[in-house]
Amino acid sequence: MKKIAILRCMNVSNRCTGSGCLKAWNGRDRAFSGYAEEDQLISFFHCNGCDCDPATDEGMQKKLNRLQKNGITVVHTGDCTVRDKESGLRCPKINEIVQLLQERGIETVHGTHHK
Ligand code: SF4
């Protein structure tokens, strides 16, 4: 069984209910089409903002530790983490978090419900 988390943008979370991501997950649609019924969405978390240094931020370290402790195998980055829709360039803070996740052996996949 795979354990999944979704990482999204803190700024966007001020105005987003997350229903696009969750609808895609529940229907095993779009970026989630390869998952089995038994796979579980365990976590839905956000970055700690544009001023945060993910590598040293205490709160982010706690989140990463918790994800690892909970056996998360794959983290999907939300479509809201793309800054430039034309080029597909992701927010640099999100890229740093992705790097930290990968260093902990957690697979990362870009995208949720736009794919
Ligand atoms: S760091 Fe990036 S993902 Fe996080 S709130 Fe700022 S723009 Fe959004």
Backbone and ligand atoms as CSV (ligand in chain L), in Angstrom:
chain,resi,resn,atom,element,x,y,z
A,1,MET,N,N,0.833,-1.203,0.000
A,1,MET,CA,C,0.000,0.000,0.000
A,1,MET,C,C,0.870,1.257,0.000
A,2,LYS,N,N,0.543,2.183,-0.882
A,2,LYS,CA,C,1.292,3.438,-0.920
A,2,LYS,C,C,0.625,4.469,-0.008
A,3,LYS,N,N,1.474,5.286,0.615
A,3,LYS,CA,C,0.957,6.368,1.458
A,3,LYS,C,C,1.353,7.692,0.813
A,4,ILE,N,N,0.359,8.497,0.532
A,4,ILE,CA,C,0.539,9.689,-0.288
A,4,ILE,C,C,0.334,10.950,0.545
A,5,ALA,N,N,1.078,11.991,0.183
A,5,ALA,CA,C,0.833,13.333,0.727
A,5,ALA,C,C,0.772,14.309,-0.437
A,6,ILE,N,N,0.084,15.417,-0.205
A,6,ILE,CA,C,0.034,16.496,-1.192
A,6,ILE,C,C,0.624,17.744,-0.545
A,7,LEU,N,N,1.548,18.386,-1.255
A,7,LEU,CA,C,2.174,19.629,-0.799
A,7,LEU,C,C,1.640,20.779,-1.642
A,8,ARG,N,N,1.156,21.813,-0.967
A,8,ARG,CA,C,0.648,22.948,-1.736
A,8,ARG,C,C,1.209,24.267,-1.233
A,9,CYS,N,N,0.855,25.344,-1.939
A,9,CYS,CA,C,1.351,26.692,-1.664
A,9,CYS,C,C,0.569,27.316,-0.507
A,10,MET,N,N,1.278,27.871,0.472
A,10,MET,CA,C,0.603,28.485,1.621
A,10,MET,C,C,-0.244,29.684,1.196
A,11,ASN,N,N,0.287,30.491,0.290
A,11,ASN,CA,C,-0.487,31.662,-0.161
A,11,ASN,C,C,-1.786,31.227,-0.827
A,12,VAL,N,N,-1.676,30.222,-1.664
A,12,VAL,CA,C,-2.868,29.748,-2.369
A,12,VAL,C,C,-3.860,29.117,-1.393
A,13,SER,N,N,-3.346,28.537,-0.316
A,13,SER,CA,C,-4.261,27.873,0.631
A,13,SER,C,C,-5.185,28.878,1.313
A,14,ASN,N,N,-4.842,30.184,1.241
A,14,ASN,CA,C,-5.741,31.209,1.787
A,14,ASN,C,C,-7.050,31.308,1.018
A,15,ARG,N,N,-7.022,30.848,-0.227
A,15,ARG,CA,C,-8.232,30.983,-1.041
A,15,ARG,C,C,-8.664,29.676,-1.707
A,16,CYS,N,N,-7.986,28.601,-1.371
A,16,CYS,CA,C,-8.279,27.319,-2.028
A,16,CYS,C,C,-8.781,26.312,-0.998
A,17,THR,N,N,-9.842,25.584,-1.351
A,17,THR,CA,C,-10.368,24.571,-0.423
A,17,THR,C,C,-9.668,23.224,-0.582
A,18,GLY,N,N,-8.881,23.080,-1.626
A,18,GLY,CA,C,-8.215,21.798,-1.864
A,18,GLY,C,C,-9.110,20.790,-2.556
A,19,SER,N,N,-10.310,21.207,-2.931
A,19,SER,CA,C,-11.255,20.220,-3.470
A,19,SER,C,C,-10.830,19.681,-4.840
A,20,GLY,N,N,-10.083,20.490,-5.618
A,20,GLY,CA,C,-9.612,19.983,-6.920
A,20,GLY,C,C,-8.670,18.807,-6.727
A,21,CYS,N,N,-7.732,18.969,-5.799
A,21,CYS,CA,C,-6.785,17.882,-5.501
A,21,CYS,C,C,-7.530,16.660,-4.945
A,22,LEU,N,N,-8.428,16.914,-3.985
A,22,LEU,CA,C,-9.098,15.794,-3.320
A,22,LEU,C,C,-10.064,15.068,-4.249
A,23,LYS,N,N,-10.707,15.837,-5.132
A,23,LYS,CA,C,-11.603,15.197,-6.110
A,23,LYS,C,C,-10.797,14.274,-7.031
A,24,ALA,N,N,-9.648,14.777,-7.492
A,24,ALA,CA,C,-8.796,13.943,-8.359
A,24,ALA,C,C,-8.320,12.702,-7.608
A,25,TRP,N,N,-7.944,12.880,-6.336
A,25,TRP,CA,C,-7.496,11.726,-5.549
A,25,TRP,C,C,-8.638,10.710,-5.385
A,26,ASN,N,N,-9.803,11.200,-4.949
A,26,ASN,CA,C,-10.923,10.292,-4.679
A,26,ASN,C,C,-11.335,9.507,-5.922
A,27,GLY,N,N,-11.181,10.144,-7.087
A,27,GLY,CA,C,-11.549,9.461,-8.335
A,27,GLY,C,C,-10.379,8.742,-8.970
A,28,ARG,N,N,-9.206,8.769,-8.285
A,28,ARG,CA,C,-7.970,8.204,-8.860
A,28,ARG,C,C,-7.845,8.697,-10.307
A,29,ASP,N,N,-7.937,10.024,-10.425
A,29,ASP,CA,C,-7.973,10.680,-11.728
A,29,ASP,C,C,-6.704,11.505,-11.908
A,30,ARG,N,N,-6.476,11.960,-13.128
A,30,ARG,CA,C,-5.358,12.852,-13.472
A,30,ARG,C,C,-4.034,12.279,-12.942
A,31,ALA,N,N,-3.329,13.080,-12.109
A,31,ALA,CA,C,-2.005,12.633,-11.645
A,31,ALA,C,C,-2.087,11.417,-10.725
A,32,PHE,N,N,-3.297,11.080,-10.285
A,32,PHE,CA,C,-3.463,9.961,-9.351
A,32,PHE,C,C,-4.009,8.700,-10.028
A,33,SER,N,N,-4.013,8.700,-11.351
A,33,SER,CA,C,-4.677,7.600,-12.065
A,33,SER,C,C,-3.977,6.253,-11.859
A,34,GLY,N,N,-2.710,6.272,-11.470
A,34,GLY,CA,C,-1.997,4.999,-11.324
A,34,GLY,C,C,-2.132,4.360,-9.953
A,35,TYR,N,N,-2.845,5.009,-9.037
A,35,TYR,CA,C,-2.916,4.467,-7.681
A,35,TYR,C,C,-4.070,3.478,-7.524
A,36,ALA,N,N,-3.852,2.540,-6.587
A,36,ALA,CA,C,-4.862,1.516,-6.324
A,36,ALA,C,C,-5.846,2.023,-5.273
A,37,GLU,N,N,-6.974,1.358,-5.187
A,37,GLU,CA,C,-8.016,1.718,-4.210
A,37,GLU,C,C,-7.462,1.680,-2.783
A,38,GLU,N,N,-6.573,0.709,-2.529
A,38,GLU,CA,C,-6.051,0.546,-1.153
A,38,GLU,C,C,-5.026,1.624,-0.772
A,39,ASP,N,N,-4.465,2.321,-1.749
A,39,ASP,CA,C,-3.498,3.378,-1.437
A,39,ASP,C,C,-4.204,4.495,-0.684
A,40,GLN,N,N,-3.461,5.146,0.228
A,40,GLN,CA,C,-4.112,6.118,1.117
A,40,GLN,C,C,-3.483,7.494,1.004
A,41,LEU,N,N,-4.344,8.516,1.016
A,41,LEU,CA,C,-3.885,9.902,1.141
A,41,LEU,C,C,-3.803,10.192,2.632
A,42,ILE,N,N,-2.585,10.402,3.113
A,42,ILE,CA,C,-2.347,10.511,4.554
A,42,ILE,C,C,-2.216,11.963,4.999
A,43,SER,N,N,-1.710,12.813,4.089
A,43,SER,CA,C,-1.389,14.172,4.514
A,43,SER,C,C,-1.634,15.176,3.402
A,44,PHE,N,N,-2.054,16.369,3.808
A,44,PHE,CA,C,-2.287,17.483,2.885
A,44,PHE,C,C,-1.670,18.686,3.581
A,45,PHE,N,N,-0.457,19.059,3.172
A,45,PHE,CA,C,0.242,20.112,3.920
A,45,PHE,C,C,0.716,21.215,2.983
A,46,HIS,N,N,1.100,22.353,3.580
A,46,HIS,CA,C,1.578,23.451,2.743
A,46,HIS,C,C,2.963,23.905,3.164
A,47,CYS,N,N,3.611,24.663,2.263
A,47,CYS,CA,C,4.913,25.255,2.573
A,47,CYS,C,C,4.702,26.267,3.705
A,48,ASN,N,N,5.782,26.782,4.254
A,48,ASN,CA,C,5.630,27.737,5.362
A,48,ASN,C,C,5.833,29.181,4.908
A,49,GLY,N,N,5.580,29.436,3.634
A,49,GLY,CA,C,5.584,30.807,3.148
A,49,GLY,C,C,6.857,31.198,2.435
A,50,CYS,N,N,6.770,32.327,1.745
A,50,CYS,CA,C,7.849,32.777,0.866
A,50,CYS,C,C,9.110,33.180,1.635
A,51,ASP,N,N,8.984,33.564,2.905
A,51,ASP,CA,C,10.155,33.994,3.680
A,51,ASP,C,C,10.833,32.845,4.417
A,52,CYS,N,N,10.269,31.682,4.294
A,52,CYS,CA,C,10.778,30.525,5.037
A,52,CYS,C,C,11.981,29.897,4.324
A,53,ASP,N,N,12.968,29.512,5.106
A,53,ASP,CA,C,14.050,28.690,4.558
A,53,ASP,C,C,13.735,27.247,4.953
A,54,PRO,N,N,13.258,26.450,4.007
A,54,PRO,CA,C,12.794,25.105,4.362
A,54,PRO,C,C,13.859,24.247,5.040
A,55,ALA,N,N,15.124,24.499,4.715
A,55,ALA,CA,C,16.199,23.657,5.262
A,55,ALA,C,C,16.435,23.919,6.744
A,56,THR,N,N,16.076,25.119,7.223
A,56,THR,CA,C,16.343,25.446,8.637
A,56,THR,C,C,15.075,25.726,9.439
A,57,ASP,N,N,13.956,25.904,8.770
A,57,ASP,CA,C,12.709,26.243,9.463
A,57,ASP,C,C,12.256,25.085,10.367
A,58,GLU,N,N,12.063,25.414,11.647
A,58,GLU,CA,C,11.736,24.367,12.622
A,58,GLU,C,C,10.417,23.669,12.283
A,59,GLY,N,N,9.423,24.495,11.893
A,59,GLY,CA,C,8.122,23.923,11.571
A,59,GLY,C,C,8.195,22.995,10.367
A,60,MET,N,N,8.968,23.387,9.361
A,60,MET,CA,C,9.081,22.528,8.175
A,60,MET,C,C,9.815,21.237,8.509
A,61,GLN,N,N,10.844,21.348,9.348
A,61,GLN,CA,C,11.562,20.130,9.748
A,61,GLN,C,C,10.619,19.176,10.486
A,62,LYS,N,N,9.740,19.740,11.318
A,62,LYS,CA,C,8.769,18.903,12.035
A,62,LYS,C,C,7.836,18.202,11.053
A,63,LYS,N,N,7.396,18.959,10.048
A,63,LYS,CA,C,6.499,18.343,9.049
A,63,LYS,C,C,7.203,17.214,8.298
A,64,LEU,N,N,8.455,17.465,7.905
A,64,LEU,CA,C,9.196,16.441,7.154
A,64,LEU,C,C,9.426,15.202,8.024
A,65,ASN,N,N,9.752,15.444,9.300
A,65,ASN,CA,C,9.940,14.307,10.218
A,65,ASN,C,C,8.657,13.501,10.367
A,66,ARG,N,N,7.530,14.227,10.487
A,66,ARG,CA,C,6.233,13.561,10.660
A,66,ARG,C,C,5.866,12.737,9.418
A,67,LEU,N,N,6.142,13.302,8.247
A,67,LEU,CA,C,5.850,12.564,7.008
A,67,LEU,C,C,6.642,11.264,6.971
A,68,GLN,N,N,7.922,11.375,7.339
A,68,GLN,CA,C,8.787,10.196,7.328
A,68,GLN,C,C,8.306,9.175,8.357
A,69,LYS,N,N,7.973,9.663,9.554
A,69,LYS,CA,C,7.507,8.777,10.632
A,69,LYS,C,C,6.217,8.059,10.225
A,70,ASN,N,N,5.366,8.775,9.478
A,70,ASN,CA,C,4.097,8.182,9.057
A,70,ASN,C,C,4.223,7.314,7.807
A,71,GLY,N,N,5.445,7.140,7.331
A,71,GLY,CA,C,5.688,6.215,6.218
A,71,GLY,C,C,5.193,6.701,4.872
A,72,ILE,N,N,5.172,8.021,4.698
A,72,ILE,CA,C,4.759,8.558,3.401
A,72,ILE,C,C,5.738,8.082,2.327
A,73,THR,N,N,5.200,7.540,1.231
A,73,THR,CA,C,6.084,7.030,0.176
A,73,THR,C,C,6.191,7.999,-1.004
A,74,VAL,N,N,5.120,8.762,-1.256
A,74,VAL,CA,C,5.117,9.679,-2.401
A,74,VAL,C,C,4.479,11.009,-1.990
A,75,VAL,N,N,5.122,12.116,-2.360
A,75,VAL,CA,C,4.526,13.442,-2.162
A,75,VAL,C,C,4.260,14.063,-3.531
A,76,HIS,N,N,3.009,14.425,-3.767
A,76,HIS,CA,C,2.645,15.153,-4.985
A,76,HIS,C,C,2.671,16.643,-4.685
A,77,THR,N,N,3.284,17.425,-5.555
A,77,THR,CA,C,3.229,18.881,-5.411
A,77,THR,C,C,2.010,19.376,-6.181
A,78,GLY,N,N,1.229,20.207,-5.515
A,78,GLY,CA,C,-0.010,20.700,-6.109
A,78,GLY,C,C,0.240,21.563,-7.340
A,79,ASP,N,N,-0.747,21.629,-8.185
A,79,ASP,CA,C,-0.632,22.460,-9.386
A,79,ASP,C,C,-0.451,23.930,-9.015
A,80,CYS,N,N,-0.876,24.314,-7.810
A,80,CYS,CA,C,-0.719,25.704,-7.347
A,80,CYS,C,C,0.727,26.068,-7.078
A,81,THR,N,N,1.620,25.101,-7.068
A,81,THR,CA,C,3.026,25.410,-6.780
A,81,THR,C,C,3.790,25.810,-8.036
A,82,VAL,N,N,3.093,25.795,-9.181
A,82,VAL,CA,C,3.711,26.271,-10.429
A,82,VAL,C,C,3.541,27.778,-10.495
A,83,ARG,N,N,4.651,28.496,-10.617
A,83,ARG,CA,C,4.599,29.954,-10.645
A,83,ARG,C,C,4.339,30.486,-12.039
A,84,ASP,N,N,4.944,29.840,-13.023
A,84,ASP,CA,C,4.821,30.314,-14.395
A,84,ASP,C,C,4.137,29.215,-15.201
A,85,LYS,N,N,2.852,29.441,-15.442
A,85,LYS,CA,C,2.060,28.378,-16.089
A,85,LYS,C,C,2.591,28.044,-17.479
A,86,GLU,N,N,3.122,29.041,-18.190
A,86,GLU,CA,C,3.597,28.791,-19.553
A,86,GLU,C,C,4.813,27.883,-19.583
A,87,SER,N,N,5.783,28.206,-18.733
A,87,SER,CA,C,7.022,27.412,-18.743
A,87,SER,C,C,6.914,26.198,-17.810
A,88,GLY,N,N,5.941,26.236,-16.882
A,88,GLY,CA,C,5.809,25.135,-15.923
A,88,GLY,C,C,6.794,25.251,-14.775
A,89,LEU,N,N,7.442,26.418,-14.644
A,89,LEU,CA,C,8.443,26.600,-13.581
A,89,LEU,C,C,7.789,26.606,-12.209
A,90,ARG,N,N,8.339,25.797,-11.320
A,90,ARG,CA,C,7.780,25.684,-9.980
A,90,ARG,C,C,8.403,26.701,-9.051
A,91,CYS,N,N,7.694,27.063,-7.994
A,91,CYS,CA,C,8.214,27.965,-6.972
A,91,CYS,C,C,9.548,27.412,-6.427
A,92,PRO,N,N,10.584,28.262,-6.323
A,92,PRO,CA,C,11.885,27.773,-5.840
A,92,PRO,C,C,11.838,27.207,-4.419
A,93,LYS,N,N,10.952,27.730,-3.578
A,93,LYS,CA,C,10.824,27.192,-2.206
A,93,LYS,C,C,10.289,25.765,-2.251
A,94,ILE,N,N,9.341,25.562,-3.147
A,94,ILE,CA,C,8.793,24.208,-3.299
A,94,ILE,C,C,9.883,23.273,-3.819
A,95,ASN,N,N,10.699,23.774,-4.755
A,95,ASN,CA,C,11.808,22.945,-5.262
A,95,ASN,C,C,12.742,22.546,-4.121
A,96,GLU,N,N,12.974,23.484,-3.178
A,96,GLU,CA,C,13.839,23.159,-2.032
A,96,GLU,C,C,13.206,22.079,-1.159
A,97,ILE,N,N,11.895,22.196,-0.954
A,97,ILE,CA,C,11.206,21.179,-0.137
A,97,ILE,C,C,11.246,19.819,-0.832
A,98,VAL,N,N,11.064,19.851,-2.152
A,98,VAL,CA,C,11.136,18.607,-2.936
A,98,VAL,C,C,12.505,17.952,-2.748
A,99,GLN,N,N,13.537,18.776,-2.791
A,99,GLN,CA,C,14.907,18.260,-2.606
A,99,GLN,C,C,15.061,17.616,-1.225
A,100,LEU,N,N,14.515,18.281,-0.198
A,100,LEU,CA,C,14.614,17.754,1.172
A,100,LEU,C,C,13.852,16.434,1.307
A,101,LEU,N,N,12.718,16.355,0.633
A,101,LEU,CA,C,11.934,15.110,0.665
A,101,LEU,C,C,12.723,13.976,0.001
A,102,GLN,N,N,13.307,14.289,-1.155
A,102,GLN,CA,C,14.055,13.260,-1.884
A,102,GLN,C,C,15.267,12.795,-1.092
A,103,GLU,N,N,15.894,13.727,-0.381
A,103,GLU,CA,C,17.048,13.352,0.459
A,103,GLU,C,C,16.631,12.386,1.555
A,104,ARG,N,N,15.358,12.425,1.936
A,104,ARG,CA,C,14.844,11.507,2.963
A,104,ARG,C,C,14.290,10.226,2.345
A,105,GLY,N,N,14.485,10.076,1.045
A,105,GLY,CA,C,14.056,8.849,0.378
A,105,GLY,C,C,12.589,8.832,0.003
A,106,ILE,N,N,11.951,10.000,0.029
A,106,ILE,CA,C,10.537,10.078,-0.338
A,106,ILE,C,C,10.434,10.485,-1.807
A,107,GLU,N,N,9.671,9.705,-2.557
A,107,GLU,CA,C,9.486,10.002,-3.984
A,107,GLU,C,C,8.627,11.256,-4.145
A,108,THR,N,N,8.907,12.050,-5.143
A,108,THR,CA,C,8.081,13.231,-5.403
A,108,THR,C,C,7.565,13.181,-6.836
A,109,VAL,N,N,6.352,13.672,-6.993
A,109,VAL,CA,C,5.716,13.705,-8.317
A,109,VAL,C,C,5.093,15.078,-8.459
A,110,HIS,N,N,5.319,15.713,-9.608
A,110,HIS,CA,C,4.684,17.007,-9.763
A,110,HIS,C,C,3.268,16.860,-10.333
A,111,GLY,N,N,2.343,17.531,-9.702
A,111,GLY,CA,C,1.001,17.610,-10.244
A,111,GLY,C,C,-0.038,16.864,-9.434
A,112,THR,N,N,-1.268,17.358,-9.546
A,112,THR,CA,C,-2.391,16.727,-8.850
A,112,THR,C,C,-3.587,16.620,-9.795
A,113,HIS,N,N,-4.259,17.742,-10.040
A,113,HIS,CA,C,-5.519,17.650,-10.801
A,113,HIS,C,C,-5.511,18.316,-12.178
A,114,HIS,N,N,-4.375,18.865,-12.588
A,114,HIS,CA,C,-4.336,19.488,-13.928
A,114,HIS,C,C,-3.766,18.560,-14.988
A,115,LYS,N,N,-3.162,17.498,-14.563
A,115,LYS,CA,C,-2.435,16.623,-15.500
A,115,LYS,C,C,-3.361,15.995,-16.518
L,1,SF4,S1,S,6.975,29.914,-1.090
L,1,SF4,FE1,FE,6.059,29.475,-3.083
L,1,SF4,S2,S,4.591,27.870,-2.688
L,1,SF4,FE2,FE,5.081,28.824,-0.716
L,1,SF4,S3,S,3.599,30.480,-0.400
L,1,SF4,FE3,FE,5.336,31.389,-1.434
L,1,SF4,S4,S,4.818,31.257,-3.617
L,1,SF4,FE4,FE,3.460,29.847,-2.562
